[in-house]
Amino acid sequence: MTSASVAPLGPERLWRAVVLTTLCLVPSFWALLAGLVAAGDDSSSAGPNAGLAIAFGLALLPFVFVAAAFLSQHPSAPGAALRAMGLSLAVGIPVSALAGDAVTGLVAGVGAGAVVAIRRDASDLTRPRALAVALAAAYTFVLVRAAGPVALLSAPVFPFTAVALADTVVGRRQRPSPPR
């Protein structure tokens, strides 16, 4: 199935896919963060098992991208989900290392994966999506330092929402203005 034979992805369907995918992302995101915090904690407190939490979060992440690709009706959903997972790791790990925190890296990595997992219409460009994800990661970087743990609650919302906002803005700019 080619993208030419698929009807354009309407705003309602795009936002439905983003909301459902974000709901799928939350357990993965929080499990990864819990595991990373437990791995960095030197005390022997009764926290989660770091290895199990990280493994659980990483195991759920491919399903998040599969959900994003299928819910947005990507013409090659399995391939898009595979590319999204690879791009997520390729972007998320270095950004985490540069930022010095896992939250910013997770937002950047999952956002990079969302760029390729969510179906693009022929008129949508990758550049606005990438810019939106970069802004979401920068916002997360500042939020983690300014608000601290509160950023952990809101951060899973940023990656897919940034991509959908970029698509919405590009779609509105390309739509002809009504006659006056």
C-alpha positions in Angstrom: 0.0 0.0 0.0 1.5 3.3 -1.0 1.0 6.6 0.7 -0.7 7.9 -2.5 -3.5 5.4 -2.0 -4.1 6.3 1.6 -6.5 9.1 2.6 -4.9 12.0 4.4 -4.5 11.6 8.2 -7.2 13.9 9.6 -6.5 15.9 12.8 -9.0 13.8 14.8 -7.3 10.6 13.9 -3.8 12.1 14.5 -4.7 13.3 17.9 -6.5 10.0 18.8 -3.3 8.1 17.8 -1.2 10.5 19.9 -3.3 10.2 23.0 -3.5 6.4 22.8 0.2 6.1 22.1 1.1 8.4 24.9 -1.0 6.2 27.3 1.0 3.3 26.1 4.3 5.2 26.6 3.7 6.2 30.2 4.4 2.7 31.8 7.5 2.2 29.7 8.8 5.7 30.4 8.2 5.5 34.2 9.6 2.0 34.4 12.8 3.1 32.6 13.1 6.1 34.9 12.5 4.0 38.0 15.2 1.5 36.9 17.7 4.2 36.1 17.1 6.0 39.4 17.4 2.6 41.3 20.6 1.8 39.4 22.1 5.2 40.4 21.0 4.8 44.1 23.9 3.6 46.2 21.7 2.9 49.3 20.1 -0.5 49.6 16.6 0.9 50.1 13.6 -1.1 49.1 13.2 0.3 45.6 12.5 -1.5 42.4 15.0 -3.9 41.0 16.9 -1.7 38.6 17.6 -4.4 35.9 14.0 -5.6 35.8 12.6 -2.1 35.6 14.9 -1.1 32.8 14.2 -4.4 31.0 10.4 -3.9 31.4 10.6 -0.3 30.1 12.7 -1.3 27.1 10.5 -4.3 26.3 7.4 -2.0 26.2 9.0 0.6 24.0 8.7 -1.2 20.7 5.0 -1.8 21.3 4.6 2.0 21.8 6.1 2.6 18.3 4.0 -0.2 16.8 0.9 1.4 18.3 1.9 4.8 16.9 2.5 3.4 13.4 -0.7 1.3 13.3 -3.0 3.9 14.9 -1.7 6.6 12.5 -2.2 4.1 9.6 1.4 4.2 8.5 1.6 2.5 5.1 4.6 0.4 6.2 3.9 0.2 10.0 6.2 -2.6 10.9 9.2 -1.0 9.2 8.4 2.4 10.6 8.2 0.9 14.1 11.6 -0.8 13.7 13.2 2.4 12.4 11.6 4.3 15.2 13.1 2.0 17.8 16.6 2.3 16.3 16.3 6.0 16.0 15.1 6.3 19.5 18.2 4.5 20.9 20.5 6.4 18.5 19.2 9.7 19.6 18.2 9.1 23.2 21.5 7.6 24.5 23.8 10.5 23.4 21.3 13.1 24.4 21.1 11.5 27.9 24.8 11.6 28.1 25.1 15.2 27.0 22.2 16.4 29.2 23.3 14.5 32.2 19.8 13.3 32.9 17.7 10.4 31.6 14.5 12.3 31.3 15.8 14.6 28.5 17.3 11.7 26.7 14.1 9.7 26.9 12.0 12.6 25.6 14.5 13.2 22.7 14.8 9.5 21.9 11.1 8.7 22.0 10.4 12.0 20.1 12.9 11.0 17.4 11.2 7.7 17.1 7.8 9.4 16.9 9.0 11.4 13.9 9.2 8.2 11.8 6.5 6.1 13.5 3.6 8.5 13.0 2.5 8.6 9.4 3.3 11.7 7.4 1.1 13.0 4.7 2.7 13.9 1.4 2.8 17.6 2.4 4.3 17.0 5.9 8.1 17.5 6.2 10.4 15.9 8.7 12.2 19.2 9.6 9.2 20.7 11.5 8.8 17.5 13.4 12.5 17.3 14.3 12.5 20.9 15.4 9.4 20.3 17.6 11.1 17.3 19.2 14.3 19.3 19.8 12.2 22.1 21.5 10.4 19.5 23.6 13.7 18.0 24.7 15.1 21.5 25.5 11.9 22.3 27.5 12.4 19.0 29.4 16.0 19.9 30.1 15.0 23.2 31.6 12.0 21.7 33.4 14.1 19.0 35.1 16.5 21.6 36.5 13.8 24.2 37.4 11.0 22.0 38.7 12.8 18.8 39.6 10.7 15.6 40.1 7.5 17.3 38.8 9.1 17.0 35.3 8.8 13.2 35.6 5.1 13.4 35.6 4.7 15.5 32.5 7.6 14.3 30.4 5.9 11.3 28.8 3.4 13.7 27.2 6.0 15.7 25.3 7.4 13.4 22.5 4.3 12.4 20.6 2.5 15.7 21.3 5.4 17.7 19.8 5.1 15.7 16.6 1.4 16.2 16.4 1.7 19.9 17.1 4.2 20.3 14.3 1.9 18.4 11.9 -1.0 20.6 13.0 0.9 23.8 12.5 2.3 22.8 9.1 -1.2 21.6 8.0 -2.8 24.9 9.0 -0.1 26.9 7.2 -0.6 24.9 4.0 -4.4 25.1 4.1 -5.7 27.9 1.8 -7.1 30.9 3.7 -10.9 31.4 3.3 -12.0 34.2 1.0 -13.0 37.5 2.6 
